[in-house]
């Protein structure tokens, strides 16, 4: 499936473009704020090729995409025409609003900070090794480039925060830039008292800060709405932005900015107090629960603490340390699964996921694809993370830049004056060994990844059996042999493939239509026996844009066994160069003990196809 088609399905199943209030992305997820989450079709979203998982937390509708999230995001925003100027009623709880606003404002900025951070680390390594002296013009030039990523942080955060709060994004960036204007920087550096309209203005350095920017843009969003109500239409082009600037900027310098600075300093001071007086206790506890924060998508809410610590103290001895312990434990758990399991598909999935986590610190593939599904490896990662966190807290490990911890980002533990890289490596080794041993000892049940569903072992115990009927006539094939990795890997769920001999799909049971696609190439069903089914006709046939497909039902329509669902022109599809293989997937396979294919090489419409227990 192309990214364009994927994005079309996403937009359709989150309730349409008009239901999208905002959307941002982080390292692996699309983070939507929907006007009405009840309009979204959760099951259809989960069935979209390329969507690994759905997480609903902190007022956000999060689609876990993986490493290609930025490409998907770019295609998505190119299709959307979201009007952020119209206020929307927000029914989220106050906690969800706060967390959602923080994560939504910071998530788009994190890749920039990570890139600039690693650039500064690279420069430091080149300088310490004598390759590039600090007085060299090349060093000075590169240092200026990478410093820009942090110095103008209020502008980046202001721009993304304005989108979250429904304000003009360029005014949001303007408010951030005002606080780092060279004139203000000179005033702060001299330390001379300054007044505005006779009122003393506190001298605060705002470069590399984010809390003041978020608060200022939040207040600006209300000022903007008020100004829009009173400015006449004929002069609004220049009067609106001028008044918003004249009101918000002074308020930022006199009230909002200092309050935000106090909050940042308070968070940093409290974190350092915790680190100095109980880090060896707090860090292992946080490392143990961190994977669960990642799983529900609110770990980004800890980013302001990490960024504030680096800005205020010059290092982060807590959040990045916790992330290192947790990331390596997730990687080790997945590696343990890969080496222990005899299942070829699981072995390959777990190994590739563990390498992604080890090298880049991106743990979602390992977490969603392996550890959470098998459960016990997740518990093993908590044990390993806690032990590694205890060591790191005891040794007072420090990170000097905000980057996702992994092997490739090891230089983040070095500064001009201090070097903790060996302690970081030892922490990684402890997390890996302890988690690996725990995974091996606790074990796991990998039966849901069964390599050969046609031949279940005699020991398989089925307490309650259901026979799912075939919706189409044709030759059966193992799902793992399908020429589409999304289906053959089992990430969508267990099932069976059928090479059709006729172009008619019928309902395999009683239930209703949970998802229908305008292209006609796929349909989602929710049956009365709690089986959630995806019937996908052909490989890449979505590119036909509905040609040769004819839907016979509508979304939410009640259906019974044998009802016609879709008709398609089999011969025309073949002549167009498409593989017509039909995938029948039980998308909620995890809800059952087994999903087994019957031992029949050829099935008729209505004959037994899958045994579900």
C-alpha positions in Angstrom: 0.0 0.0 0.0 1.3 3.5 -0.9 1.6 6.2 1.8 -1.0 8.2 0.0 -3.6 5.4 0.2 -2.6 4.7 3.8 -3.2 8.4 4.7 -6.5 8.4 3.0 -7.6 5.4 5.0 -6.3 7.0 8.2 -8.2 10.3 7.6 -11.4 8.4 6.7 -11.3 6.2 9.8 -10.4 8.9 12.4 -13.8 10.4 11.4 -12.8 12.5 8.4 -10.8 15.7 8.1 -13.4 17.7 9.9 -12.9 15.6 13.0 -9.2 16.3 13.2 -8.4 19.2 15.5 -4.6 18.8 15.2 -1.9 16.2 14.4 1.8 16.1 15.2 4.3 13.3 15.2 7.1 12.0 17.4 9.8 9.4 16.6 7.3 6.6 15.9 3.7 7.9 16.2 1.1 10.1 14.7 -0.5 12.0 17.5 -4.0 13.2 16.7 -6.3 15.4 18.8 -9.8 14.6 17.6 -12.9 16.7 18.1 -14.9 13.6 18.8 -13.1 10.3 19.4 -16.4 8.4 19.1 -16.4 9.1 15.4 -13.1 7.2 14.9 -13.3 3.5 13.9 -10.7 1.9 16.1 -10.8 -1.5 14.5 -10.5 -0.1 11.0 -7.5 2.0 12.1 -5.8 -1.1 13.6 -6.4 -2.9 10.3 -4.7 -0.3 8.1 -1.5 -1.6 6.6 1.4 0.2 8.2 -0.3 1.0 11.5 1.4 -1.1 14.2 -0.9 -0.2 17.1 -3.5 2.3 18.4 -3.0 4.1 21.7 -5.6 6.4 23.2 -4.1 8.4 26.1 -3.7 11.9 27.4 -6.4 13.2 25.1 -4.5 12.0 22.0 -5.4 9.4 19.4 -2.0 7.9 18.7 -1.2 5.7 15.8 2.1 3.8 16.2 3.7 3.8 12.7 7.4 3.1 13.3 10.5 4.5 11.7 8.6 5.8 8.6 6.3 8.1 10.6 7.8 11.3 9.2 7.1 10.2 5.6 3.5 9.3 6.6 3.1 12.6 8.4 4.3 14.6 5.5 1.8 12.9 3.2 -0.9 13.3 5.7 -0.5 17.0 6.3 -0.4 17.6 2.5 -3.9 16.2 2.3 -5.3 18.1 5.3 -6.8 21.6 5.4 -7.3 22.0 9.1 -8.7 25.3 10.2 -7.2 26.1 13.5 -8.8 29.5 13.7 -12.1 28.2 14.8 -12.3 27.4 18.6 -13.3 23.8 19.3 -14.9 22.5 22.4 -12.4 20.4 24.4 -14.0 17.8 26.6 -10.8 16.3 27.8 -10.0 16.1 31.5 -7.6 18.8 32.8 -4.7 16.3 33.2 -5.2 15.0 29.7 -5.2 18.6 28.4 -1.9 19.5 30.2 -0.2 16.3 29.1 -1.6 16.6 25.5 -0.5 20.2 25.2 3.0 19.5 26.5 3.6 16.4 24.3 1.9 18.1 21.3 4.1 21.2 21.6 7.4 19.3 22.1 7.0 16.2 20.0 7.6 18.0 16.6 10.7 19.7 18.0 12.4 16.6 19.4 14.0 15.4 16.0 15.5 18.9 15.6 16.9 18.9 19.1 18.3 15.3 18.7 20.0 16.2 15.4 21.5 19.4 16.8 22.5 17.6 20.0 24.3 14.8 18.2 26.0 17.5 16.0 27.4 19.2 19.1 28.5 15.8 20.5 30.3 15.0 17.3 32.1 18.4 17.5 33.1 17.7 21.0 34.5 14.3 20.1 36.4 15.8 17.2 37.8 18.5 19.5 38.8 16.1 22.3 40.6 13.8 19.8 42.5 16.8 18.4 41.0 16.4 14.9 39.3 19.8 15.0 40.6 22.5 17.4 38.0 24.8 18.9 39.7 27.9 17.5 39.4 26.5 13.9 37.0 28.4 11.7 35.3 25.2 10.6 34.6 24.3 14.3 33.2 27.8 15.0 31.0 27.6 11.9 29.6 24.2 12.7 29.2 25.1 16.4 27.1 28.1 15.3 24.9 25.8 13.2 24.2 23.2 15.9 23.8 25.9 18.6 21.0 27.3 16.6 19.0 24.2 17.4 19.0 25.0 21.1 19.3 28.8 21.2 16.1 29.4 19.3 14.1 26.7 21.0 11.4 29.1 22.2 10.6 29.9 18.5 10.3 26.2 17.5 8.2 25.4 20.6 6.1 28.5 20.1 5.3 27.6 16.5 4.2 24.0 17.4 2.4 25.2 20.6 0.3 27.6 18.5 -1.0 24.8 16.5 -2.0 22.9 19.6 -3.8 25.9 21.1 -5.5 26.9 17.8 -3.5 30.2 17.4 -1.6 31.7 14.5 1.6 29.6 14.3 3.8 32.4 12.9 2.7 34.7 15.8 3.6 31.8 18.1 7.1 31.6 16.6 7.3 35.4 16.9 6.6 35.4 20.6 9.4 32.8 21.0 11.8 34.8 18.9 11.1 38.1 20.8 12.5 36.5 24.0 15.8 35.7 22.3 16.2 39.0 20.4 19.9 40.2 20.5 18.8 43.4 22.3 17.2 41.5 25.1 20.2 39.2 25.3 22.4 42.2 25.7 20.2 43.7 28.4 20.3 40.5 30.4 24.0 40.1 30.0 24.7 43.6 31.3 22.5 43.1 34.3 21.2 46.6 34.3 17.6 47.2 35.6 15.0 47.7 32.9 11.4 49.0 33.0 8.4 49.0 30.7 5.8 51.6 31.3 7.4 52.2 34.7 7.2 48.6 35.7 10.3 46.6 36.5 11.0 43.7 34.1 12.8 40.7 35.5 16.0 39.8 33.6 15.6 36.3 32.4 17.6 34.4 29.8 15.1 32.6 27.6 17.4 30.9 25.1 17.1 27.0 25.3 13.9 27.2 27.3 10.5 25.8 26.5 8.1 26.3 29.4 7.9 30.1 29.0 7.2 29.7 25.3 4.4 27.2 25.9 2.7 29.4 28.6 3.1 32.6 26.5 1.5 31.0 23.4 -1.3 29.5 25.5 -2.1 33.0 26.8 -1.6 34.5 23.3 -4.3 32.1 22.0 -6.9 33.7 24.2 -5.6 37.2 23.4 -5.9 36.4 19.7 -9.5 35.2 20.1 -10.4 38.4 22.0 -8.7 40.7 19.5 -10.5 39.0 16.5 -13.8 39.9 18.1 -13.2 43.6 18.3 -11.1 44.5 15.2 -13.1 45.8 12.2 -12.9 43.7 9.1 -11.3 46.4 7.0 -8.2 46.8 9.1 -7.8 43.3 10.5 -4.9 42.4 8.2 -2.5 44.6 10.1 -4.4 45.5 13.2 -4.9 42.0 14.6 -1.3 40.9 14.5 -0.1 44.3 15.8 -2.4 44.3 18.8 -1.6 40.6 19.6 2.1 41.5 19.5 1.7 44.7 21.6 -0.3 42.8 24.3 1.4 39.4 24.4 5.1 40.4 24.2 5.1 42.8 27.2 3.0 40.3 29.2 5.6 37.6 28.3 8.5 39.7 29.6 6.8 41.1 32.7 4.6 38.1 33.9 4.4 34.9 31.8 8.1 34.5 31.1 9.3 34.9 34.7 6.6 32.5 35.9 7.6 29.9 33.2 11.2 30.4 34.2 10.4 29.8 37.9 8.6 26.6 36.9 11.6 25.4 34.9 14.0 26.2 37.7 11.7 24.6 40.2 11.4 21.4 38.2 15.2 21.3 37.7 15.8 22.0 41.4 13.3 19.3 42.5 14.8 16.8 40.1 18.3 17.5 41.4 17.2 17.2 45.0 15.7 13.8 44.1 18.9 12.8 42.3 21.2 13.9 45.2 19.1 12.4 48.0 17.5 9.3 46.5 18.5 8.9 42.9 19.6 5.3 43.4 16.0 4.6 44.5 14.0 6.8 42.2 15.9 6.0 39.0 15.3 2.2 39.2 11.6 2.7 40.0 11.2 5.0 37.0 13.2 2.7 34.8 10.9 -0.2 35.6 7.7 1.8 34.8 9.1 3.8 31.8 8.2 1.1 29.2 4.6 1.4 30.3 4.7 5.2 29.9 6.0 4.6 26.4 3.3 2.1 25.7 0.6 4.6 26.5 2.4 7.4 24.8 3.0 9.9 27.7 6.7 9.5 28.1 7.2 12.6 26.1 5.7 14.5 29.0 9.0 13.9 30.8 10.9 15.7 28.0 10.6 19.2 29.5 12.3 17.9 32.7 15.2 16.5 30.7 15.5 19.6 28.6 15.2 21.9 31.6 17.9 19.9 33.4 20.3 20.2 30.5 19.6 24.0 30.1 19.8 24.8 33.9 22.4 22.3 35.1 24.3 21.4 31.9 23.4 17.7 32.3 20.5 15.3 32.9 21.2 12.7 35.6 17.6 11.3 35.7 15.3 11.1 32.6 18.0 10.2 30.0 19.5 7.7 32.5 16.1 6.1 33.0 15.5 6.0 29.2 18.9 4.3 28.7 18.1 1.6 31.3 14.6 1.0 29.9 15.6 1.1 26.2 18.4 -1.4 26.6 16.2 -3.7 28.6 13.5 -3.6 25.9 16.2 -4.4 23.3 17.6 -7.3 25.4 14.2 -8.8 26.1 13.4 -8.9 22.4 16.9 -10.4 21.7 16.3 -13.1 24.3 13.0 -14.0 22.6 14.8 -14.2 19.3 17.4 -16.6 20.6 15.0 -18.7 22.6 12.1 -19.2 20.3 12.1 -21.8 17.6 9.5 -19.9 15.6 11.2 -18.5 12.5 8.9 -15.6 12.0 9.1 -14.5 15.6 12.9 -15.1 15.6 13.3 -12.7 12.7 10.9 -10.1 14.0 12.4 -10.1 17.5 16.0 -9.9 16.3 15.4 -6.9 13.9 13.3 -5.1 16.6 16.1 -5.6 19.2 18.7 -4.2 16.9 16.6 -1.1 16.3 16.3 -0.6 20.0 20.0 -1.3 20.7 21.3 1.0 18.1 18.9 3.9 17.9 16.9 3.6 21.2 13.6 3.2 19.2 11.8 0.6 21.3 8.3 0.6 19.8 8.9 -2.3 17.3 10.3 -4.5 20.1 7.6 -3.4 22.6 4.5 -3.7 20.4 5.7 -6.4 18.1 7.2 -8.8 20.7 7.4 -7.9 24.4 3.9 -6.7 25.0 2.4 -9.5 23.0 4.3 -12.2 24.9 3.9 -10.4 28.2 6.6 -12.1 30.2 9.5 -10.5 28.3 7.9 -7.1 29.3 8.2 -8.1 32.9 11.8 -9.2 32.3 12.6 -5.8 30.8 11.2 -4.2 34.0 13.6 -6.3 36.1 16.6 -5.5 33.9 15.7 -1.8 33.7 15.4 -1.5 37.5 18.8 -3.3 38.2 20.5 -1.1 35.6 18.8 2.0 36.9 20.0 1.2 40.5 23.6 0.9 39.3 23.3 4.1 37.2 21.7 6.0 40.1 24.3 4.8 42.5 27.2 5.9 40.2 25.4 9.2 39.4 25.5 8.7 35.6 24.9 11.9 33.7 23.8 12.7 30.1 25.0 16.0 28.6 22.6 16.3 25.7 19.0 15.6 24.9 19.1 12.5 22.6 17.4 9.2 22.6 19.8 6.8 24.4 21.3 4.0 22.3 24.6 2.6 21.1 24.8 5.2 18.3 24.3 8.0 20.7 26.9 7.0 23.3 28.8 10.3 22.9 25.9 12.0 24.7 27.5 10.9 28.0 30.7 13.0 27.4 31.2 16.7 28.1 34.3 18.9 27.9 35.0 18.3 31.6 33.4 14.9 32.4 33.3 11.5 30.8 30.6 9.0 31.8 30.7 6.9 28.6 32.2 3.8 30.4 29.6 4.0 33.1 26.9 4.3 30.4 28.3 1.2 28.6 28.4 -0.8 31.9 24.8 0.3 32.5 23.9 -1.0 29.1 25.7 -4.3 29.7 23.9 -4.7 33.1 20.5 -4.0 31.5 21.2 -6.4 28.7 22.5 -9.3 30.8 19.9 -9.1 33.6 17.0 -8.7 31.1 18.3 -11.5 28.9 18.6 -13.9 31.9 15.2 -12.9 33.2 13.6 -13.4 29.8 15.2 -16.9 29.5 14.2 -17.9 33.0 10.6 -16.5 32.9 10.1 -18.0 29.4 7.1 -17.1 27.2 4.3 -18.6 25.2 5.0 -18.1 21.5 2.2 -20.4 20.3 0.3 -17.4 18.8 3.2 -17.0 16.3 2.8 -20.6 15.2 4.9 -21.5 12.1 2.5 -24.1 10.7 -1.1 -23.6 11.6 -2.1 -26.4 9.3 -0.5 -28.9 11.6 -1.2 -28.1 15.3 0.6 -30.3 17.8 -1.4 -33.0 19.5 -1.0 -31.3 22.9 -3.0 -28.3 21.8 -6.0 -28.0 24.1 -9.1 -26.3 22.8 -11.8 -25.7 25.4 -14.3 -24.1 23.2 -14.2 -24.4 19.4 -15.7 -22.2 16.6 -15.6 -23.0 12.9 -15.3 -19.9 10.6 -16.8 -20.5 7.2 -14.9 -19.5 4.0 -16.2 -16.3 2.4 -14.8 -17.2 -1.0 -14.1 -20.2 -3.3 -10.5 -21.1 -4.1 -7.2 -22.8 -3.2 -6.0 -22.3 0.4 -2.4 -21.1 1.1 -0.5 -20.5 4.3 -0.5 -16.8 5.3 3.2 -16.8 5.7 3.7 -17.6 2.0 1.8 -14.4 0.9 3.9 -12.0 -1.1 3.2 -9.1 1.3 5.2 -8.8 4.5 2.5 -7.0 6.4 0.3 -10.1 6.2 2.9 -12.8 6.0 4.7 -11.5 9.2 1.5 -12.0 11.2 1.6 -8.4 12.5 -2.0 -7.9 11.4 -3.1 -11.2 13.1 -3.5 -14.9 12.2 -5.5 -16.2 9.3 -5.3 -17.8 6.0 -4.9 -16.9 2.3 -7.1 -18.1 -0.6 -6.3 -17.9 -4.3 -9.8 -17.3 -5.6 -11.4 -19.0 -8.5 -14.4 -16.7 -8.7 -15.1 -13.0 -7.9 -17.6 -13.2 -5.1 -17.2 -12.6 -1.3 -19.9 -13.7 1.1 -20.2 -13.2 4.9 -18.6 -16.1 6.9 -20.9 -15.5 9.8 -23.5 -13.3 11.5 -22.5 -9.8 12.6 -22.1 -6.4 11.1 -19.8 -4.5 8.8 -17.3 -2.6 11.0 -15.3 -1.1 8.1 -15.9 -0.6 4.4 -13.5 1.0 1.9 -14.5 3.1 -1.0 -11.9 1.2 -3.1 -13.8 -2.0 -2.5 -10.6 -4.0 -2.0 -11.2 -4.8 1.7 -13.8 -5.1 4.3 -13.8 -5.3 8.1 -16.4 -7.5 10.0 -17.3 -7.8 13.6 -19.1 -11.2 14.1 -21.4 -12.2 16.8 -18.9 -14.8 18.1 -16.5 -11.8 18.9 -14.3 -12.6 15.9 -13.0 -9.4 14.3 -12.2 -10.2 10.6 -10.4 -8.4 7.8 -11.0 -9.7 4.3 -8.4 -8.1 1.9 -8.8 -8.8 -1.8 -5.5 -8.9 -3.7 -2.1 -7.4 -3.1 -1.7 -3.6 -3.8 -5.1 -3.7 -5.4 -6.0 -0.5 -3.6 -4.1 1.2 -6.5 -7.0 0.2 -8.8 -9.0 2.9 -7.0 -12.1 0.8 -6.9 -12.0 -0.4 -10.5 -13.3 -3.9 -10.8 -14.7 -3.9 -7.2 -18.4 -3.6 -6.3 -19.4 -3.2 -2.7 -22.7 -4.9 -1.8 -23.0 -3.6 1.8 -22.6 -0.4 3.8 -20.7 0.3 7.0 -22.5 -0.8 10.2 -25.0 -2.8 8.1 -26.2 -6.0 9.8 -25.2 -9.2 8.0 -25.8 -12.9 8.3 -24.0 -16.0 7.1 -24.0 -16.2 3.3 -24.9 -12.6 2.6 -23.0 -11.1 -0.4 -20.4 -8.6 0.6 -18.2 -7.7 -2.4 -18.1 -8.8 -6.0 -15.0 -8.3 -8.1 -13.8 -9.0 -11.7 -11.2 -11.6 -11.1 -9.9 -11.8 -14.7 -9.6 -8.1 -15.1 -7.6 -7.8 -11.9 -5.3 -10.5 -13.1 -4.9 -8.9 -16.5 -4.1 -5.6 -14.8 -1.0 -7.4 -13.3 -2.2 -7.7 -9.7 -2.0 -10.8 -7.5 -5.6 -11.6 -6.6 -4.8 -13.6 -3.4 -7.3 -12.9 -0.7 -6.2 -12.6 2.9 -8.7 -13.5 5.6 -7.3 -12.2 8.9 -8.6 -12.5 12.5 -7.4 -9.1 13.7 -8.1 -9.8 17.3 -6.2 -13.1 17.3 -4.8 -12.3 20.7 -8.2 -12.7 22.2 -8.2 -16.5 21.4 -6.0 -19.4 22.3 -5.6 -20.6 18.7 -6.6 -19.7 15.2 -6.0 -22.8 13.0 -6.4 -23.4 9.3 -8.3 -26.5 8.3 -6.5 -29.1 6.4 -8.1 -28.5 3.1 -6.3 -27.5 -0.1 -9.5 -26.2 -1.7 -12.6 -24.6 -0.2 -16.0 -23.7 -1.4 -17.9 -20.7 -0.3 -19.5 -21.6 3.1 -17.2 -24.6 3.8 -15.1 -24.8 7.0 -12.0 -22.6 6.9 -10.6 -21.6 10.3 -10.8 -23.3 13.7 -10.9 -20.6 16.4 -10.6 -21.5 20.1 
